[in-house]
Amino acid sequence: MNKPLDVTYIPMLDYEQAWNRQKAIVQQLDEGEGIEQMLLLQHPPTYTIGSQNHPEHLLLSKEELDAKGITLFQIDRGGDITYHGPGQLVGYPLLVLGRDEALDLHGYLRNLEQVIIDYLADEGIEAGRKEAYTGVWIGDMKIAAIGVKFNRCKHRRGFVTSHGFAFNITSGIQDEGFQGIIPCGIEQYGVTSLEDITGRTYTVEQVAQQIVPYFGRIFPYEMTWRNEKEAIVRL
């Protein structure tokens, strides 16, 4: 029988609040409390710098950040600088790995990519990986970034995951906050979005609901979806 996974959709959540929420859930899971979760949400305009720590890939001054209303965080995931903002589906799976099964951290990253690749395939889009880079790519354009932290458990065997993926949905998002950074430190390639590739219109919540079953095809969970303002629905 598959393990339970609570999937919560939050239309908009401040980055610091989401980060603190992740840390609290990680601690609970480490201590054997509660069940594994996945948060699906949008953030206000935000830059995050990961453990590779290349502040030179931020192209805006503090004054310019303030004028544009973009917040900046140095955080504990892997990777370089990236942008989060409205029109982007951010996913934070908070899962226990290596508890009962062989631990494959690299495989976990590839599985997150595969969820989005499979979803895009059913939307008629041929997406894949690019050698030497993480994320999901359509040719030379990145449509989804992956950045994860593996939190070593203190009270049990294994790790608890945090952070996750950022999937660009809305047309023109690449002309918003991505213009103020060198995304993930990659200068030679660009970013794109689901709407720009398909020419169709999507809402972030629509894609969030649609992508959950693809997650369940790859990860062995029985998932429960809820919008924080709506009733719980089993999937």
N, C-alpha and C positions, 0 to 999 in steps of 0.2 A: 504494500500500500504506500502511495506517495506521501511525503511529508507535507504538512500544511504550510502555506505561504500567504500572508496577508499582503495584498497589493492596495496601496492607498494613492488616489489621485488628488493632488492639491493644485488648484488653478494657478496660484502665485504664492511664492514663499521667499522671504528674505534669505540671502545666502547664509548669513551667520546663524539664523534660526535653524535652517536645514542642517547645517554642519553640527550644531549642538545636538539636534535631534538624532542624527546618525550616531554620534558618540555615546549618547545615552542608551540607544538600542544595542550598540556593540557591547557595552558593559553588561547590559541585561543578559544578552545571549552568552557572553563569557561566563556569567554566573549561573547559567542554566535556567534563566527565567524567560517566560514569554516564548513566542514562536518567531521564526524567521520572517522577514518583511522585505518588501520592495516599495520604495517611494517613487512615484512618478509625478513630475511637477514642472513648473516654469519658475525662473528667477527674474527679478528686475535686472537691469544691465549691470553686469559684474565681470571683472577679470579675476582669474585665479592663477597663481604661480605655483607649480608643483615642485617636487624635490630636486628636479634638475637645476632649478634656481638660476634662471637667466634673465635678470631684470632688464637687461639691454634689449630684450625682445618686446618690451613695452615702449611704444613710440610716443606716448602722451605724457605731458608734465602733470603734476598734481593739480595745477590750476585748470588745465584742460579736462582732466577727469572730473573735477568738481563742476565745471561748466556743462559737461555732457551728462552729469548725473550718474556716472559709472563708479561703483565701488571696487576696491582692490583688496584681495586677500592672499597672503602667503599661506599655503595649506600643506597638508601632510599626505597627499596622494602622490603617485609617481607622475612623471611627465613634466612638460614645460608649461608655458602660459597658454590659456585659452579664454574664450568668451562665453558667457551665459547670458541669455536675455529672452524677452518675449518672442514667441514664435519658435522656440526650441524646446523639444521634449528632453528633459533630463531624467535619467533613471538611476536610482541608488539601490541596488540589491544588497541586502544585509543578510548574508548567508553564512552558515557554519561549514567550513571545508576541512576535510581531513579528520573528521570525527569518527566516521565508520568506514570511509572509503580511502583509497590511495590518494595522496595529495598531489595535484597537478596544477600549480599556479599558472603556468604558461597556458595550459589548456583552458583554464577559466577565462582568460582574456580572449582566446580564440572563440570560445563559445558565446561570449557576449557579442562579438562581431558577427557570429553566424546568425544570431537572432535577427539582427537588422538586415543582413544579407538575404535571409529567407523571406522576410517581410517584403523587402523591395522586389524580390523575384516575382512574388504574387501580384505586385503592382505593375509588373511589366518592365522592371528596371534590372539590367544586368550590373550588379555591384560585386565588389570583391575586396581583396587585400592588396596592399602594395609592399613589396619586399623592403625590409628594414624599417617599416613604419607600423604603428598600431592604427586602429580605426577602420572605417569602412569607406571605400573609394569607388567612384564612378569615373573611370579613366584616370585623369590627373587631378580630379576634384574630390576633396574630402567632404562627405556628407554627414559623417558621425565620428566623433572623437571618443576615445576610451582612456580613462585614467582611474586607477584603482589603488586602494591601500589594503594590504593583508595584515590585519591586526592579530598578532600572536596571542592566543588565549593564556591567561594566567591561572584559571581555575579548572580548565578542562583541556583535553587534547584538541589540537587543530588551530585554525585561524577563523576570524570573522571578517568578511569583506566589508568595505565601505567605499564611498564614491562609486563611479560606474561609467555611464555613457551620456553623451550629449548629441542628440539627433536633430539636425536642422530641418525644420518643417516649412516655415513661412517664406514666401518669395521675398528676395531682397535682404534677407538677414545678413548675407555676406557684405552688404554695404553699410551695415550698422557698426557694431562694436569690433568686428573683425578688422576693420580698416585701421584701428589704433594699435594693433599688435602684429608681430610675426607669429601667426598661429602655430603652436607647438614647435616653434623655431624653424619652420619649413618655409623658406622663401620662394622656392621654385614652383610650388603648386598652390592652387587656390582652394576655395571652399564653395559649396553649392547647397541647395535645399531641395526637399521633396517637391515642392510646388514648382520650382524652376525647372526641374528635370522632367516632370510629368505634364506641366501646363494645366494641372487640375488644382482645385481648391480643397484644403484640408483644415480642420481645426486641430489644435494640439491634443485636446481631450479625445477626439475621434481616433487619432493615431495611437494614443496611449491605450485605449480600449482594444484596438485592433491588434496591437503588438503583443499583448499579454499571452494569448494562446501560443504564439511562436516561442516565447520564453519557456512555456510549459512543454513544448516538444523536445527541448534540449536539456532542460533542468527538471529533475524528478520531483515535482511539487503538485499538490492539489491546491489551486489558487482561489482565494476569495478577494473579489474586487470591491472597493468602496470609494466613493467620492466622500470627502470629509463632511459634506453637507447632505449626503443622501444615504439611502438604505444600503445594507450589505447584500451583494448578489454573488452566489457561487458560480464559478465558471467551469 
